[in-house]
């Protein structure tokens, strides 16, 4: 494989991993977003966020840390800030999801997390091509 083809292949693989992560996250979170979702449904989502999601997040952050070394400062700072937003929303969902009577608040925070996660991952894919 030539160096010219390396970036699109890397980005294609990265996109595939990101699509899988988003799909997995939706699979755990969306059932807890429906009106009337019970505490145990939200609890399953919280456990996913506290374990598997958090592990994937830190893997992604290590990738971002490596990418930042070859990016303009403003781009690197924006990417880091987007990642912090995703992490903050994860923490919010964890906090809200552990309490009873929070279905509506959980759904709103979950929707925000899914949106921010998708945007952050798309930005990672974009800047990976800049290197």
TIPA-844742 format. One record per atom (N, C-alpha, C): x, y, z; residue number from 1; atom name. Coordinates in pm, 1 decimal, padded with zeros to 6 digits, always signed. Layout:
// TIPA-844742
[[X, Y, Z], NUM, "CA"]
...
This chain:
// TIPA-844742
[[+00085.4, -00117.5, +00000.0], 1, "N"]
[[+00000.0, +00000.0, +00000.0], 1, "CA"]
[[+00089.5, +00123.1, +00000.0], 1, "C"]
[[+00056.5, +00217.0, -00084.3], 2, "N"]
[[+00137.3, +00338.2, -00091.4], 2, "CA"]
[[+00098.0, +00435.5, +00018.5], 2, "C"]
[[+00185.0, +00530.6, +00043.1], 3, "N"]
[[+00158.3, +00631.8, +00145.3], 3, "CA"]
[[+00035.8, +00715.4, +00108.5], 3, "C"]
[[+00011.2, +00731.3, -00020.4], 4, "N"]
[[-00103.7, +00810.4, -00065.2], 4, "CA"]
[[-00233.9, +00744.5, -00019.2], 4, "C"]
[[-00238.5, +00613.3, -00021.7], 5, "N"]
[[-00359.8, +00540.8, +00015.5], 5, "CA"]
[[-00374.4, +00519.1, +00165.0], 5, "C"]
[[-00271.9, +00546.0, +00242.9], 6, "N"]
[[-00275.3, +00515.4, +00386.2], 6, "CA"]
[[-00378.1, +00598.3, +00461.4], 6, "C"]
[[-00387.9, +00725.6, +00433.2], 7, "N"]
[[-00480.9, +00811.5, +00507.3], 7, "CA"]
[[-00626.2, +00773.8, +00483.7], 7, "C"]
[[-00671.1, +00759.0, +00358.0], 8, "N"]
[[-00810.9, +00719.1, +00339.9], 8, "CA"]
[[-00843.7, +00584.7, +00404.1], 8, "C"]
[[-00751.2, +00488.9, +00398.0], 9, "N"]
[[-00775.3, +00359.4, +00460.8], 9, "CA"]
[[-00785.3, +00375.0, +00611.7], 9, "C"]
[[-00692.9, +00451.4, +00671.2], 10, "N"]
[[-00698.1, +00476.5, +00814.4], 10, "CA"]
[[-00829.4, +00544.3, +00850.6], 10, "C"]
[[-00865.3, +00647.1, +00774.4], 11, "N"]
[[-00987.9, +00720.1, +00804.5], 11, "CA"]
[[-01109.7, +00630.5, +00785.2], 11, "C"]
[[-01107.2, +00543.7, +00683.7], 12, "N"]
[[-01217.6, +00451.1, +00663.0], 12, "CA"]
[[-01231.4, +00353.4, +00778.3], 12, "C"]
[[-01119.6, +00304.1, +00827.5], 13, "N"]
[[-01122.3, +00214.4, +00943.6], 13, "CA"]
[[-01169.6, +00288.0, +01067.4], 13, "C"]
[[-01121.5, +00408.2, +01083.5], 14, "N"]
[[-01161.6, +00490.0, +01197.7], 14, "CA"]
[[-01311.9, +00515.9, +01193.4], 14, "C"]
[[-01363.3, +00549.3, +01076.5], 15, "N"]
[[-01506.7, +00573.1, +01061.8], 15, "CA"]
[[-01585.4, +00446.3, +01097.6], 15, "C"]
[[-01536.4, +00331.7, +01054.2], 16, "N"]
[[-01603.8, +00205.6, +01086.8], 16, "CA"]
[[-01608.2, +00180.0, +01236.8], 16, "C"]
[[-01497.8, +00202.8, +01304.5], 17, "N"]
[[-01495.1, +00186.5, +01450.4], 17, "CA"]
[[-01589.0, +00285.5, +01518.1], 17, "C"]
[[-01590.1, +00407.6, +01468.0], 18, "N"]
[[-01678.1, +00509.4, +01525.5], 18, "CA"]
[[-01825.0, +00473.6, +01504.3], 18, "C"]
[[-01858.0, +00425.8, +01386.3], 19, "N"]
[[-01996.3, +00385.3, +01360.1], 19, "CA"]
[[-02039.2, +00272.8, +01453.6], 19, "C"]
[[-01949.3, +00178.3, +01477.3], 20, "N"]
[[-01980.4, +00069.1, +01570.5], 20, "CA"]
[[-02001.3, +00122.3, +01712.0], 20, "C"]
[[-01917.6, +00215.9, +01754.1], 21, "N"]
[[-01929.5, +00271.8, +01889.2], 21, "CA"]
[[-02061.1, +00346.6, +01905.1], 21, "C"]
[[-02096.3, +00426.7, +01804.7], 22, "N"]
[[-02223.3, +00499.6, +01812.2], 22, "CA"]
[[-02340.9, +00402.3, +01814.8], 22, "C"]
[[-02336.0, +00299.7, +01731.2], 23, "N"]
[[-02445.0, +00201.0, +01728.4], 23, "CA"]
[[-02457.2, +00129.2, +01863.4], 23, "C"]
[[-02343.7, +00092.1, +01921.2], 24, "N"]
[[-02345.2, +00025.8, +02051.6], 24, "CA"]
[[-02402.5, +00118.5, +02159.1], 24, "C"]
[[-02360.5, +00243.1, +02155.7], 25, "N"]
[[-02409.1, +00340.9, +02253.4], 25, "CA"]
[[-02560.0, +00358.4, +02239.5], 25, "C"]
[[-02606.7, +00370.0, +02116.5], 26, "N"]
[[-02752.0, +00382.1, +02094.0], 26, "CA"]
[[-02826.4, +00259.7, +02146.3], 26, "C"]
[[-02770.6, +00142.0, +02123.3], 27, "N"]
[[-02835.7, +00018.2, +02166.7], 27, "CA"]
[[-02858.0, +00015.8, +02317.5], 27, "C"]
[[-02766.3, +00072.2, +02392.6], 28, "N"]
[[-02780.9, +00074.0, +02538.1], 28, "CA"]
[[-02860.7, +00193.7, +02588.1], 28, "C"]
[[-02848.6, +00306.0, +02520.7], 29, "N"]
[[-02908.5, +00428.6, +02572.3], 29, "CA"]
[[-03052.2, +00450.8, +02524.2], 29, "C"]
[[-03079.8, +00420.6, +02398.7], 30, "N"]
[[-03212.6, +00452.3, +02345.4], 30, "CA"]
[[-03328.5, +00387.7, +02420.7], 30, "C"]
[[-03317.5, +00262.0, +02467.2], 31, "N"]
[[-03431.2, +00207.2, +02544.1], 31, "CA"]
[[-03460.1, +00287.6, +02670.9], 31, "C"]
[[-03358.7, +00349.5, +02726.2], 32, "N"]
[[-03376.9, +00429.0, +02847.7], 32, "CA"]
[[-03430.9, +00568.5, +02817.7], 32, "C"]
[[-03437.2, +00606.4, +02691.0], 33, "N"]
[[-03484.1, +00738.4, +02652.7], 33, "CA"]
[[-03635.6, +00743.3, +02628.7], 33, "C"]
[[-03697.4, +00628.3, +02611.8], 34, "N"]
[[-03840.4, +00628.2, +02579.2], 34, "CA"]
[[-03921.3, +00672.2, +02700.6], 34, "C"]
[[-04030.3, +00744.6, +02675.4], 35, "N"]
[[-04115.4, +00785.0, +02788.1], 35, "CA"]
[[-04161.6, +00661.9, +02865.6], 35, "C"]
[[-04154.8, +00670.1, +02994.1], 36, "N"]
[[-04196.4, +00559.6, +03078.7], 36, "CA"]
[[-04088.5, +00455.6, +03103.0], 36, "C"]
[[-03967.1, +00479.8, +03053.0], 37, "N"]
[[-03858.5, +00385.5, +03079.4], 37, "CA"]
[[-03838.7, +00374.1, +03230.6], 37, "C"]
[[-03825.6, +00253.0, +03278.5], 38, "N"]
[[-03813.3, +00234.2, +03423.0], 38, "CA"]
[[-03668.9, +00253.1, +03470.1], 38, "C"]
[[-03653.7, +00253.6, +03599.2], 39, "N"]
[[-03522.6, +00274.5, +03660.9], 39, "CA"]
[[-03421.5, +00171.1, +03612.9], 39, "C"]
[[-03461.6, +00045.8, +03601.4], 40, "N"]
[[-03367.7, -00060.5, +03566.4], 40, "CA"]
[[-03319.5, -00048.5, +03423.1], 40, "C"]
[[-03403.7, +00002.3, +03336.6], 41, "N"]
[[-03360.6, +00027.0, +03198.4], 41, "CA"]
[[-03255.3, +00137.3, +03196.9], 41, "C"]
[[-03280.3, +00242.7, +03273.2], 42, "N"]
[[-03179.4, +00349.7, +03283.8], 42, "CA"]
[[-03053.0, +00297.3, +03351.5], 42, "C"]
[[-03069.6, +00210.3, +03449.9], 43, "N"]
[[-02953.6, +00156.0, +03520.2], 43, "CA"]
[[-02863.8, +00077.9, +03423.9], 43, "C"]
[[-02921.3, +00001.3, +03332.8], 44, "N"]
[[-02841.9, -00072.3, +03233.4], 44, "CA"]
[[-02761.9, +00026.3, +03147.1], 44, "C"]
[[-02824.7, +00137.3, +03110.0], 45, "N"]
[[-02754.4, +00238.8, +03031.9], 45, "CA"]
[[-02641.7, +00301.2, +03113.3], 45, "C"]
[[-02667.5, +00327.8, +03239.8], 46, "N"]
[[-02565.4, +00385.9, +03328.1], 46, "CA"]
[[-02446.8, +00291.3, +03341.1], 46, "C"]
[[-02472.2, +00164.5, +03356.6], 47, "N"]
[[-02363.2, +00066.8, +03368.6], 47, "CA"]
[[-02279.8, +00064.0, +03240.7], 47, "C"]
[[-02346.4, +00067.5, +03126.8], 48, "N"]
[[-02273.6, +00072.7, +02999.9], 48, "CA"]
[[-02185.4, +00197.8, +02994.2], 48, "C"]
[[-02241.9, +00312.1, +03030.0], 49, "N"]
[[-02166.7, +00437.2, +03025.4], 49, "CA"]
[[-02048.3, +00435.9, +03121.7], 49, "C"]
[[-02067.7, +00375.2, +03237.9], 50, "N"]
[[-01962.5, +00372.5, +03339.9], 50, "CA"]
[[-01850.8, +00274.2, +03305.5], 50, "C"]
[[-01881.7, +00174.0, +03227.0], 51, "N"]
[[-01782.0, +00071.3, +03197.4], 51, "CA"]
[[-01734.3, +00078.4, +03052.2], 51, "C"]
[[-01811.6, +00022.8, +02961.8], 52, "N"]
[[-01768.1, +00010.9, +02822.4], 52, "CA"]
[[-01750.1, +00146.2, +02753.4], 52, "C"]
[[-01847.1, +00234.9, +02769.6], 53, "N"]
[[-01837.1, +00365.9, +02705.5], 53, "CA"]
[[-01714.3, +00440.8, +02755.9], 53, "C"]
[[-01694.6, +00440.2, +02885.2], 54, "N"]
[[-01580.9, +00512.4, +02942.9], 54, "CA"]
[[-01449.2, +00456.8, +02889.8], 54, "C"]
[[-01439.7, +00325.4, +02878.7], 55, "N"]
[[-01318.0, +00264.8, +02824.9], 55, "CA"]
[[-01294.3, +00309.2, +02681.2], 55, "C"]
[[-01398.8, +00307.2, +02596.4], 56, "N"]
[[-01386.1, +00352.3, +02458.0], 56, "CA"]
[[-01349.1, +00500.5, +02452.6], 56, "C"]
[[-01408.4, +00578.1, +02542.4], 57, "N"]
[[-01378.1, +00721.4, +02544.8], 57, "CA"]
[[-01228.0, +00743.7, +02566.9], 57, "C"]
[[-01170.0, +00673.4, +02664.5], 58, "N"]
[[-01028.2, +00695.6, +02694.3], 58, "CA"]
[[-00938.6, +00645.7, +02582.8], 58, "C"]
[[-00978.6, +00542.7, +02511.7], 59, "N"]
[[-00903.9, +00498.9, +02393.2], 59, "CA"]
[[-00904.8, +00610.0, +02289.1], 59, "C"]
[[-01021.2, +00667.7, +02268.7], 60, "N"]
[[-01035.5, +00775.7, +02171.7], 60, "CA"]
[[-00954.9, +00898.4, +02214.8], 60, "C"]
[[-00954.7, +00927.1, +02344.2], 61, "N"]
[[-00876.2, +01041.6, +02392.7], 61, "CA"]
[[-00727.3, +01020.4, +02369.3], 61, "C"]
[[-00679.2, +00898.1, +02382.7], 62, "N"]
[[-00537.6, +00871.7, +02353.4], 62, "CA"]
[[-00507.6, +00896.5, +02205.7], 62, "C"]
[[-00601.7, +00859.5, +02119.2], 63, "N"]
[[-00584.8, +00888.1, +01977.5], 63, "CA"]
[[-00580.8, +01038.9, +01954.8], 63, "C"]
[[-00672.0, +01110.6, +02017.2], 64, "N"]
[[-00675.4, +01256.8, +02004.2], 64, "CA"]
[[-00544.8, +01316.7, +02054.0], 64, "C"]
[[-00493.4, +01268.1, +02165.1], 65, "N"]
[[-00366.4, +01318.6, +02217.3], 65, "CA"]
[[-00255.0, +01301.2, +02115.1], 65, "C"]
[[-00253.7, +01189.1, +02044.6], 66, "N"]
[[-00150.6, +01165.3, +01943.0], 66, "CA"]
[[-00171.8, +01256.0, +01822.2], 66, "C"]
[[-00298.2, +01272.0, +01782.5], 67, "N"]
[[-00327.3, +01359.6, +01668.9], 67, "CA"]
[[-00289.2, +01504.2, +01698.8], 67, "C"]
[[-00312.1, +01547.0, +01822.5], 68, "N"]
[[-00288.0, +01686.3, +01860.2], 68, "CA"]
[[-00142.7, +01728.2, +01837.2], 68, "C"]
[[-00051.2, +01633.8, +01843.0], 69, "N"]
[[+00090.1, +01666.4, +01824.7], 69, "CA"]
[[+00118.7, +01721.7, +01686.0], 69, "C"]
[[+00035.8, +01685.7, +01587.8], 70, "N"]
[[+00061.3, +01730.1, +01451.0], 70, "CA"]
[[-00045.6, +01826.1, +01398.4], 70, "C"]
[[-00125.5, +01881.4, +01488.4], 71, "N"]
[[-00232.9, +01971.4, +01447.2], 71, "CA"]
[[-00203.1, +02114.7, +01490.1], 71, "C"]
[[-00259.1, +02210.7, +01417.9], 72, "N"]
[[-00249.2, +02349.4, +01465.4], 72, "CA"]
[[-00310.9, +02359.6, +01605.5], 72, "C"]
[[-00258.7, +02447.2, +01686.3], 73, "N"]
[[-00302.0, +02460.7, +01825.3], 73, "CA"]
[[-00451.6, +02481.6, +01839.0], 73, "C"]
[[-00509.1, +02567.3, +01754.1], 74, "N"]
[[-00652.4, +02595.6, +01764.6], 74, "CA"]
[[-00736.9, +02472.7, +01731.9], 74, "C"]
[[-00694.5, +02394.2, +01635.6], 75, "N"]
[[-00767.5, +02271.9, +01598.7], 75, "CA"]
[[-00756.4, +02169.9, +01711.9], 75, "C"]
[[-00636.0, +02155.1, +01764.5], 76, "N"]
[[-00614.0, +02060.8, +01874.4], 76, "CA"]
[[-00696.2, +02099.1, +01996.9], 76, "C"]
[[-00699.8, +02228.0, +02028.3], 77, "N"]
[[-00776.7, +02274.4, +02144.1], 77, "CA"]
[[-00926.1, +02250.3, +02124.1], 77, "C"]
[[-00975.0, +02272.0, +02003.7], 78, "N"]
[[-01116.3, +02247.7, +01975.0], 78, "CA"]
[[-01152.8, +02101.4, +01988.0], 78, "C"]
[[-01065.9, +02015.8, +01939.7], 79, "N"]
[[-01088.8, +01871.4, +01948.9], 79, "CA"]
[[-01090.5, +01825.9, +02094.4], 79, "C"]
[[-00998.5, +01877.1, +02173.7], 80, "N"]
[[-00994.7, +01843.4, +02316.0], 80, "CA"]
[[-01119.8, +01894.1, +02387.1], 80, "C"]
[[-01163.0, +02014.7, +02354.0], 81, "N"]
[[-01282.3, +02072.5, +02417.4], 81, "CA"]
[[-01407.0, +01991.5, +02383.3], 81, "C"]
[[-01417.3, +01947.9, +02258.7], 82, "N"]
[[-01531.8, +01864.1, +02219.9], 82, "CA"]
[[-01531.5, +01733.3, +02297.7], 82, "C"]
[[-01413.6, +01675.6, +02315.7], 83, "N"]
[[-01402.8, +01552.9, +02393.7], 83, "CA"]
[[-01444.4, +01573.1, +02538.2], 83, "C"]
[[-01408.0, +01688.3, +02594.6], 84, "N"]
[[-01448.1, +01719.5, +02732.0], 84, "CA"]
[[-01599.0, +01735.0, +02743.9], 84, "C"]
[[-01661.7, +01789.4, +02640.9], 85, "N"]
[[-01807.4, +01800.8, +02641.4], 85, "CA"]
[[-01872.1, +01662.4, +02643.8], 85, "C"]
[[-01819.7, +01572.5, +02562.9], 86, "N"]
[[-01872.2, +01434.7, +02561.0], 86, "CA"]
[[-01856.1, +01372.1, +02698.9], 86, "C"]
[[-01739.8, +01389.5, +02758.5], 87, "N"]
[[-01715.9, +01330.4, +02890.0], 87, "CA"]
[[-01808.3, +01391.5, +02995.0], 87, "C"]
[[-01827.2, +01521.6, +02988.9], 88, "N"]
[[-01917.4, +01587.7, +03083.5], 88, "CA"]
[[-02060.2, +01537.6, +03070.8], 88, "C"]
[[-02105.1, +01514.5, +02948.7], 89, "N"]
[[-02239.9, +01460.5, +02928.7], 89, "CA"]
[[-02250.2, +01316.9, +02979.6], 89, "C"]
[[-02143.7, +01240.5, +02963.4], 90, "N"]
[[-02141.8, +01104.3, +03017.6], 90, "CA"]
[[-02157.9, +01108.6, +03168.6], 90, "C"]
[[-02086.5, +01198.9, +03233.1], 91, "N"]
[[-02097.1, +01212.7, +03377.8], 91, "CA"]
[[-02237.0, +01256.0, +03420.4], 91, "C"]
[[-02296.2, +01347.6, +03343.8], 92, "N"]
[[-02432.1, +01393.0, +03373.2], 92, "CA"]
[[-02532.0, +01277.9, +03361.7], 92, "C"]
[[-02519.4, +01198.9, +03257.2], 93, "N"]
[[-02608.4, +01083.5, +03241.6], 93, "CA"]
[[-02589.9, +00983.9, +03355.0], 93, "C"]
[[-02468.1, +00963.4, +03395.3], 94, "N"]
[[-02440.7, +00873.5, +03507.5], 94, "CA"]
[[-02510.1, +00923.9, +03633.2], 94, "C"]
[[-02498.4, +01054.4, +03659.5], 95, "N"]
[[-02558.7, +01114.0, +03779.1], 95, "CA"]
[[-02711.2, +01105.6, +03774.3], 95, "C"]
[[-02769.1, +01145.9, +03663.0], 96, "N"]
[[-02914.6, +01147.2, +03649.1], 96, "CA"]
[[-02971.2, +01005.7, +03646.0], 96, "C"]
[[-02904.5, +00917.5, +03576.1], 97, "N"]
[[-02955.1, +00781.7, +03559.3], 97, "CA"]
[[-02956.7, +00698.4, +03685.5], 97, "C"]
[[-02883.3, +00738.4, +03786.0], 98, "N"]
[[-02878.9, +00663.6, +03911.7], 98, "CA"]
[[-02993.4, +00699.6, +04006.4], 98, "C"]
[[-03073.9, +00798.2, +03967.3], 99, "N"]
[[-03183.4, +00841.4, +04054.9], 99, "CA"]
[[-03317.1, +00800.8, +03995.8], 99, "C"]
[[-03412.0, +00774.9, +04083.0], 100, "N"]
[[-03548.0, +00743.5, +04038.6], 100, "CA"]
[[-03620.3, +00872.1, +03999.4], 100, "C"]
[[-03715.3, +00857.3, +03908.0], 101, "N"]
[[-03796.9, +00971.1, +03868.0], 101, "CA"]
[[-03725.6, +01070.1, +03777.7], 101, "C"]
[[-03625.5, +01024.8, +03704.1], 102, "N"]
[[-03547.0, +01116.5, +03621.3], 102, "CA"]
[[-03553.4, +01081.0, +03472.8], 102, "C"]
[[-03657.7, +01010.6, +03431.5], 103, "N"]
[[-03666.3, +00963.2, +03293.0], 103, "CA"]
[[-03657.0, +01077.8, +03192.2], 103, "C"]
[[-03727.3, +01186.1, +03217.3], 104, "N"]
[[-03727.4, +01298.3, +03123.1], 104, "CA"]
[[-03589.6, +01365.1, +03115.9], 104, "C"]
[[-03529.5, +01388.3, +03229.2], 105, "N"]
[[-03396.1, +01449.5, +03232.0], 105, "CA"]
[[-03293.1, +01357.3, +03168.2], 105, "C"]
[[-03307.1, +01227.6, +03192.2], 106, "N"]
[[-03215.5, +01130.2, +03133.1], 106, "CA"]
[[-03227.0, +01133.9, +02981.6], 106, "C"]
[[-03349.5, +01134.8, +02929.6], 107, "N"]
[[-03370.1, +01134.9, +02785.0], 107, "CA"]
[[-03306.5, +01258.0, +02719.9], 107, "C"]
[[-03322.8, +01372.6, +02781.4], 108, "N"]
[[-03265.3, +01495.8, +02726.3], 108, "CA"]
[[-03112.3, +01489.9, +02726.1], 108, "C"]
[[-03054.9, +01444.4, +02835.0], 109, "N"]
[[-02909.0, +01435.2, +02843.2], 109, "CA"]
[[-02855.2, +01328.3, +02748.3], 109, "C"]
[[-02929.1, +01218.8, +02733.2], 110, "N"]
[[-02886.8, +01111.7, +02642.7], 110, "CA"]
[[-02886.1, +01160.0, +02498.6], 110, "C"]
[[-02988.5, +01234.2, +02460.8], 111, "N"]
[[-02994.0, +01289.4, +02325.1], 111, "CA"]
[[-02876.2, +01383.0, +02301.7], 111, "C"]
[[-02844.7, +01464.5, +02399.3], 112, "N"]
[[-02730.6, +01555.7, +02387.5], 112, "CA"]
[[-02599.9, +01477.6, +02374.6], 112, "C"]
[[-02584.8, +01372.3, +02452.7], 113, "N"]
[[-02462.3, +01291.0, +02444.9], 113, "CA"]
[[-02448.3, +01227.6, +02307.7], 113, "C"]
[[-02554.2, +01168.1, +02256.1], 114, "N"]
[[-02546.4, +01103.5, +02125.2], 114, "CA"]
[[-02510.2, +01204.2, +02016.2], 114, "C"]
[[-02567.4, +01322.0, +02024.2], 115, "N"]
[[-02536.5, +01424.8, +01925.5], 115, "CA"]
[[-02390.8, +01469.6, +01935.3], 115, "C"]
[[-02345.0, +01501.7, +02057.1], 116, "N"]
[[-02207.4, +01548.8, +02075.4], 116, "CA"]
[[-02106.3, +01439.9, +02040.6], 116, "C"]
[[-02137.0, +01316.2, +02075.0], 117, "N"]
[[-02046.3, +01206.1, +02042.0], 117, "CA"]
[[-02029.2, +01195.7, +01891.0], 117, "C"]
[[-02140.3, +01199.1, +01818.3], 118, "N"]
[[-02132.4, +01191.4, +01672.5], 118, "CA"]
[[-02051.8, +01305.2, +01612.4], 118, "C"]
[[-02072.3, +01425.8, +01663.1], 119, "N"]
[[-01997.7, +01541.7, +01612.9], 119, "CA"]
[[-01848.9, +01530.8, +01644.6], 119, "C"]
[[-01817.5, +01488.1, +01765.8], 120, "N"]
[[-01676.4, +01475.5, +01806.4], 120, "CA"]
[[-01605.9, +01370.2, +01721.1], 120, "C"]
[[-01668.8, +01256.4, +01703.7], 121, "N"]
[[-01605.5, +01150.2, +01625.4], 121, "CA"]
[[-01587.8, +01191.2, +01480.1], 121, "C"]
[[-01685.6, +01261.6, +01424.1], 122, "N"]
[[-01672.6, +01311.3, +01286.6], 122, "CA"]
[[-01555.8, +01409.5, +01275.8], 122, "C"]
[[-01538.2, +01492.7, +01376.6], 123, "N"]
[[-01427.3, +01588.2, +01376.0], 123, "CA"]
[[-01292.1, +01515.3, +01387.3], 123, "C"]
[[-01287.1, +01411.3, +01467.3], 124, "N"]
[[-01164.2, +01331.4, +01476.1], 124, "CA"]
[[-01130.2, +01273.4, +01339.5], 124, "C"]
[[-01230.3, +01220.1, +01271.7], 125, "N"]
[[-01207.3, +01164.6, +01137.6], 125, "CA"]
[[-01157.4, +01272.1, +01041.5], 125, "C"]
[[-01217.1, +01390.7, +01049.3], 126, "N"]
[[-01177.1, +01500.1, +00962.1], 126, "CA"]
[[-01032.1, +01540.7, +00985.3], 126, "C"]
[[-00995.4, +01560.3, +01111.6], 127, "N"]
[[-00858.9, +01606.7, +01139.1], 127, "CA"]
[[-00756.2, +01495.8, +01117.8], 127, "C"]
[[-00798.3, +01370.9, +01126.6], 128, "N"]
[[-00704.4, +01261.3, +01098.2], 128, "CA"]
[[-00654.6, +01268.8, +00954.8], 128, "C"]
[[-00738.0, +01320.7, +00867.1], 129, "N"]
[[-00696.5, +01336.9, +00726.8], 129, "CA"]
[[-00601.8, +01454.3, +00706.9], 129, "C"]
[[-00599.2, +01548.9, +00801.0], 130, "N"]
[[-00512.1, +01666.1, +00789.1], 130, "CA"]
[[-00367.6, +01632.4, +00815.4], 130, "C"]
[[-00345.4, +01524.4, +00885.3], 131, "N"]
[[-00208.1, +01491.6, +00924.3], 131, "CA"]
[[-00125.0, +01455.3, +00805.1], 131, "C"]
